[in-house]
Amino acid sequence: MAGFRSLARQVRDPGCDTALRRYSLRKCLERFAPYGHRATWDHLCRRHRFGPEDRELDPGRLVAALDELEEARAVWLAYEERFAARRRREKQEGLRGLGALDDWHRRVWGGNGVVRCEDPAVHPSDPLPEVLRRLIGALERGPGEACPVCAGPRIEWAGPGLGPVCGDCGVGVPRAALTSGALARARGDRRRPLASAA
């Protein structure tokens, strides 16, 4: 099974036909897809102006999409290195328990679904590296009241399996990025009864 870097080499290889290069870019998303596979693919297609089913397209657009994905992956890998170093230090100091941030990080290790978007057509339009930098910065600063990606205040509860979701940009917000008050408001919004029409 090919890794991310070998698939990226195929995307860049002018000796490969365009359909294989496109296929290799899609396969890269099996290794790293911050919004989830379908939403990340939709994001790359929109940002780099090619259709999700295009088989023959400008290879330059594929490479530009790969560049964005690789930069985002580098941002995430650097964060994972810092996270692993911190956990090693904590274990040496006898701190074995996992906090909310550690629990979230364990579930997204590798970068798939870091900022999952349940609706593949609803996701931030900003470049992936910028979105990841905002998320990581917010997580490192501590819990806040708004979406760490777009600063939108509309956090909604999407259900038991999904948790908090930004009503503005569509990302699943890590619980560790929200204060207990913001989480309570999100849960309350879901249970609020509809106003009567009378």
Phi, psi and chi 1 to 4 in degrees:
 res  aa     phi    psi   chi1   chi2   chi3   chi4
   1 MET       -  126.9 -175.1  160.1   81.5      -
   2 ALA   -73.1  144.1      -      -      -      -
   3 GLY   -89.1  176.1      -      -      -      -
   4 PHE   -57.3  -45.9 -174.1   94.0      -      -
   5 ARG   -67.1  -38.9  -75.0 -172.2  -64.6 -131.7
   6 SER   -70.3  -35.5   63.0      -      -      -
   7 LEU   -65.7  -39.5  -70.5  165.6      -      -
   8 ALA   -62.8  -37.8      -      -      -      -
   9 ARG   -61.8  -38.4  -81.7 -166.8  -62.2  -86.1
  10 GLN   -65.8  -38.2  -74.7 -178.2  -22.3      -
  11 VAL   -61.3  -38.4  175.7      -      -      -
  12 ARG   -83.5  -13.7  -73.5 -158.1  167.4   85.1
  13 ASP   -74.6  110.9 -174.9   -8.0      -      -
  14 PRO   -68.6  -14.1   19.9  -25.3      -      -
  15 GLY   -77.3  -16.4      -      -      -      -
  16 CYS   -86.1  147.0  -67.8      -      -      -
  17 ASP   -72.4  159.9   81.1  -12.8      -      -
  18 THR   -61.3  -37.4  -52.8      -      -      -
  19 ALA   -62.3  -40.5      -      -      -      -
  20 LEU   -67.6  -38.7  175.4   60.0      -      -
  21 ARG   -64.3  -40.9  -66.0  170.2   77.7  177.0
  22 ARG   -64.3  -44.8  176.7 -165.3  170.6  -80.2
  23 TYR   -59.1  -41.6  174.0   78.4      -      -
  24 SER   -65.6  -36.9  -63.4      -      -      -
  25 LEU   -63.9  -43.4  179.3   60.9      -      -
  26 ARG   -60.5  -40.1  -77.5  -64.6  -62.7 -106.6
  27 LYS   -66.2  -30.1  -67.9  -65.6  -80.0 -178.1
  28 CYS   -57.7  -31.6  -76.1      -      -      -
  29 LEU   -71.9  -14.4  -60.4 -176.5      -      -
  30 GLU   -75.6  -17.9  -67.3  178.0    8.6      -
  31 ARG   -98.8  -32.1  -49.0  -59.7 -177.2  -87.2
  32 PHE  -154.4  112.4 -179.9   73.3      -      -
  33 ALA  -145.5   89.5      -      -      -      -
  34 PRO   -57.6  -35.7  -19.3   27.2      -      -
  35 TYR   -91.9    1.5  -62.0  155.9      -      -
  36 GLY    97.4  159.8      -      -      -      -
  37 HIS   -58.6  -55.3 -169.4  -79.3      -      -
  38 ARG   -67.8  -42.0  -68.7  174.3   56.3 -146.3
  39 ALA   -69.0  -37.2      -      -      -      -
  40 THR   -67.1  -40.1  -55.6      -      -      -
  41 TRP   -62.6  -44.3 -179.5 -113.0      -      -
  42 ASP   -59.9  -42.6 -173.6   75.6      -      -
  43 HIS   -59.4  -49.4  167.8   85.1      -      -
  44 LEU   -63.8  -40.8  -66.6  173.2      -      -
  45 CYS   -60.9  -45.4  -69.6      -      -      -
  46 ARG   -67.2  -47.0  -72.8 -174.7 -165.6 -170.8
  47 ARG   -66.3  -31.5  -79.7 -160.6   39.6   87.9
  48 HIS  -110.8   12.9  -60.2  -76.0      -      -
  49 ARG    55.7   56.3  -61.2 -179.4  -45.1  -81.4
  50 PHE  -139.3  152.6   57.0   87.9      -      -
  51 GLY   -77.0  150.0      -      -      -      -
  52 PRO   -61.9  -23.1    3.2   -5.8      -      -
  53 GLU  -108.7    3.1  -59.9  -58.3  -36.9      -
  54 ASP   -58.7  127.5  -76.4   -7.0      -      -
  55 ARG   -99.9  -35.2  -63.7  -75.3 -175.0 -109.3
  56 GLU  -115.4  104.8  -66.1  -63.0  -36.5      -
  57 LEU  -140.9  173.6   56.1  124.0      -      -
  58 ASP   -63.9  116.6  174.1   14.0      -      -
  59 PRO   -58.0  -27.7  -22.6   32.1      -      -
  60 GLY   -60.8  -34.2      -      -      -      -
  61 ARG   -69.8  -37.8  -67.9  176.1 -168.0 -133.9
  62 LEU   -62.8  -43.1  -73.2  174.3      -      -
  63 VAL   -67.0  -39.0  171.0      -      -      -
  64 ALA   -63.0  -40.4      -      -      -      -
  65 ALA   -64.4  -41.7      -      -      -      -
  66 LEU   -63.1  -41.4  175.5   64.5      -      -
  67 ASP   -57.3  -44.3  -71.7  -17.2      -      -
  68 GLU   -63.0  -44.7  179.0  179.0  -14.0      -
  69 LEU   -63.9  -42.1 -170.3   63.4      -      -
  70 GLU   -64.9  -40.4  -78.4 -178.3  -40.8      -
  71 GLU   -64.6  -41.6 -176.2 -178.5  -11.5      -
  72 ALA   -63.0  -40.5      -      -      -      -
  73 ARG   -63.8  -38.8 -176.2  172.0  178.6  -97.3
  74 ALA   -63.6  -40.1      -      -      -      -
  75 VAL   -60.5  -46.0  168.4      -      -      -
  76 TRP   -67.0  -43.0 -179.0 -108.7      -      -
  77 LEU   -63.6  -37.0  -68.7  175.5      -      -
  78 ALA   -64.1  -40.6      -      -      -      -
  79 TYR   -63.3  -43.8  170.1   71.1      -      -
  80 GLU   -61.7  -36.3  -76.5 -167.0  -26.0      -
  81 GLU   -64.3  -44.5  -75.9  179.5   21.8      -
  82 ARG   -63.7  -40.8  -68.8 -168.0  -52.4  -86.4
  83 PHE   -61.4  -47.8  177.7   87.3      -      -
  84 ALA   -62.6  -39.7      -      -      -      -
  85 ALA   -64.7  -41.6      -      -      -      -
  86 ARG   -62.8  -44.5  178.0 -179.7   62.0   84.5
  87 ARG   -63.2  -38.6  -73.9  -63.0  -62.7  145.0
  88 ARG   -61.6  -44.3  -81.8 -167.6  -60.1  -83.6
  89 ARG   -61.2  -44.7  -81.1 -167.2  -47.8  -85.5
  90 GLU   -62.8  -40.8  -71.4  173.4   -8.8      -
  91 LYS   -65.4  -39.0  -74.0  177.8 -177.8  178.4
  92 GLN   -63.6  -29.6  -72.1  170.4   -9.1      -
  93 GLU   -87.8    3.1  -65.2  166.7    4.0      -
  94 GLY    89.2    6.8      -      -      -      -
  95 LEU   -90.3   99.7  -60.5  171.3      -      -
  96 ARG   -98.7  -25.2  -61.7  -80.0  179.9 -169.9
  97 GLY   -68.8  150.2      -      -      -      -
  98 LEU  -100.1  135.4  -65.8  175.3      -      -
  99 GLY   -89.2 -176.9      -      -      -      -
 100 ALA   -60.5  -41.2      -      -      -      -
 101 LEU   -65.3  -41.5  175.4   59.2      -      -
 102 ASP   -65.4  -39.1  -58.6  -34.9      -      -
 103 ASP   -64.3  -44.1 -173.3   49.2      -      -
 104 TRP   -61.2  -46.3  167.4   80.9      -      -
 105 HIS   -62.3  -37.7 -170.3  -89.8      -      -
 106 ARG   -59.5  -36.8 -178.6 -178.9   46.9   79.9
 107 ARG   -75.6  -21.6  -71.7 -167.8  -51.3  -89.4
 108 VAL  -112.6   15.5  -63.0      -      -      -
 109 TRP   -54.2  131.0 -172.6  -97.2      -      -
 110 GLY   101.5  -18.6      -      -      -      -
 111 GLY    98.1    1.2      -      -      -      -
 112 ASN   -85.4  122.6  -76.0  -42.0      -      -
 113 GLY    73.4   27.9      -      -      -      -
 114 VAL   -56.9  -46.4  173.2      -      -      -
 115 VAL  -124.6   65.6  -79.2      -      -      -
 116 ARG   -56.6  137.4 -177.9  163.7  -60.8  -75.8
 117 CYS  -117.8  110.4  -60.9      -      -      -
 118 GLU   -64.5  -37.1  -73.2  -54.5  -48.1      -
 119 ASP   -92.2  112.6 -176.9  -17.4      -      -
 120 PRO   -60.3  -19.3  -17.8   26.6      -      -
 121 ALA   -94.2   -4.1      -      -      -      -
 122 VAL  -118.9  108.3  179.6      -      -      -
 123 HIS  -160.2  164.8   46.3   74.8      -      -
 124 PRO   -61.7  148.0  -22.0   32.3      -      -
 125 SER   -94.7   -9.5   58.6      -      -      -
 126 ASP   -67.0  158.3  -63.2  -36.3      -      -
 127 PRO   -58.2  143.1  -20.5   30.0      -      -
 128 LEU   -53.5  -43.3  -72.4  170.3      -      -
 129 PRO   -61.0  -38.0  -20.6   30.2      -      -
 130 GLU   -66.6  -41.8 -178.0   57.8   32.3      -
 131 VAL   -61.0  -44.6  167.7      -      -      -
 132 LEU   -66.9  -38.1  -72.0  178.1      -      -
 133 ARG   -62.1  -41.8  -76.5 -173.8 -166.0  101.6
 134 ARG   -63.1  -45.5  -74.2 -176.2 -155.7  149.7
 135 LEU   -61.9  -49.6  174.7   69.9      -      -
 136 ILE   -62.1  -42.9  -68.7  165.9      -      -
 137 GLY   -59.2  -43.2      -      -      -      -
 138 ALA   -65.4  -42.1      -      -      -      -
 139 LEU   -64.5  -37.6  -70.2  168.3      -      -
 140 GLU   -73.6  -28.5  -70.7  174.4  -17.9      -
 141 ARG   -76.2  -30.7  -78.1 -169.7  -57.8  -83.4
 142 GLY   115.0  173.8      -      -      -      -
 143 PRO   -58.6  146.0  -19.0   29.6      -      -
 144 GLY  -131.8 -175.8      -      -      -      -
 145 GLU   -98.7  -15.1  -66.7  -70.7  -42.9      -
 146 ALA  -127.4  176.3      -      -      -      -
 147 CYS   -61.3  128.4  173.5      -      -      -
 148 PRO   -70.6  -15.4   23.8  -30.7      -      -
 149 VAL   -90.9  -48.6  171.2      -      -      -
 150 CYS  -116.0   -2.3   72.8      -      -      -
 151 ALA    65.6   14.2      -      -      -      -
 152 GLY   -69.2  141.8      -      -      -      -
 153 PRO   -85.4  -10.6   31.3  -34.4      -      -
 154 ARG   -86.4   85.2  -66.8 -173.7  -39.7  126.4
 155 ILE   -98.1  124.3  -53.9  -63.4      -      -
 156 GLU  -118.8  153.1  -58.9  160.2   -2.9      -
 157 TRP   -92.6  121.2 -159.3  -99.9      -      -
 158 ALA   -96.3    4.0      -      -      -      -
 159 GLY   122.2  172.4      -      -      -      -
 160 PRO   -62.2  -39.1    6.6   -9.6      -      -
 161 GLY   -80.2  -20.8      -      -      -      -
 162 LEU  -104.1  -40.5  -58.2  174.5      -      -
 163 GLY    77.5 -150.4      -      -      -      -
 164 PRO   -72.4  137.2   21.1  -26.1      -      -
 165 VAL  -132.0  139.8  172.7      -      -      -
 166 CYS   -75.6  124.3  177.6      -      -      -
 167 GLY   -75.2   -8.4      -      -      -      -
 168 ASP   -96.1  -50.2  -65.2  -52.3      -      -
 169 CYS  -108.6  -10.4   69.2      -      -      -
 170 GLY    88.5    2.0      -      -      -      -
 171 VAL   -81.7  147.6  -58.0      -      -      -
 172 GLY   -74.6  119.9      -      -      -      -
 173 VAL   -89.0  125.4  179.7      -      -      -
 174 PRO   -59.2  134.0  -19.5   29.6      -      -
 175 ARG   -58.1  -31.6  -66.9  175.8 -163.0 -165.8
 176 ALA   -66.1  -16.2      -      -      -      -
 177 ALA   -90.8   -2.4      -      -      -      -
 178 LEU  -120.2  143.9  -64.3  170.9      -      -
 179 THR   -69.3  163.9   63.6      -      -      -
 180 SER   -63.0  -32.7   56.1      -      -      -
 181 GLY   -66.1  -42.4      -      -      -      -
 182 ALA   -65.5  -38.7      -      -      -      -
 183 LEU   -65.3  -42.1  -74.3  168.6      -      -
 184 ALA   -63.9  -41.9      -      -      -      -
 185 ARG   -63.6  -39.8  -78.2 -170.5  -61.9  -78.3
 186 ALA   -63.4  -44.1      -      -      -      -
 187 ARG   -64.7  -38.1  -76.0 -171.4 -173.1  102.9
 188 GLY   -67.5  -36.8      -      -      -      -
 189 ASP   -60.1  -34.5  -72.4  -14.8      -      -
 190 ARG   -71.1  -32.9 -175.1  170.5 -176.6  -94.8
 191 ARG   -94.6   -3.1  -69.9 -176.3  -79.0 -129.9
 192 ARG   -64.7  128.8 -172.0  172.4   44.8 -144.5
 193 PRO   -70.4  152.2   21.7  -27.9      -      -
 194 LEU   -70.4  144.0  -63.5  172.9      -      -
 195 ALA   -72.2  144.0      -      -      -      -
 196 SER   -76.1  151.6   75.0      -      -      -
 197 ALA   -81.3  -11.0      -      -      -      -
 198 ALA   -78.9      -      -      -      -      -
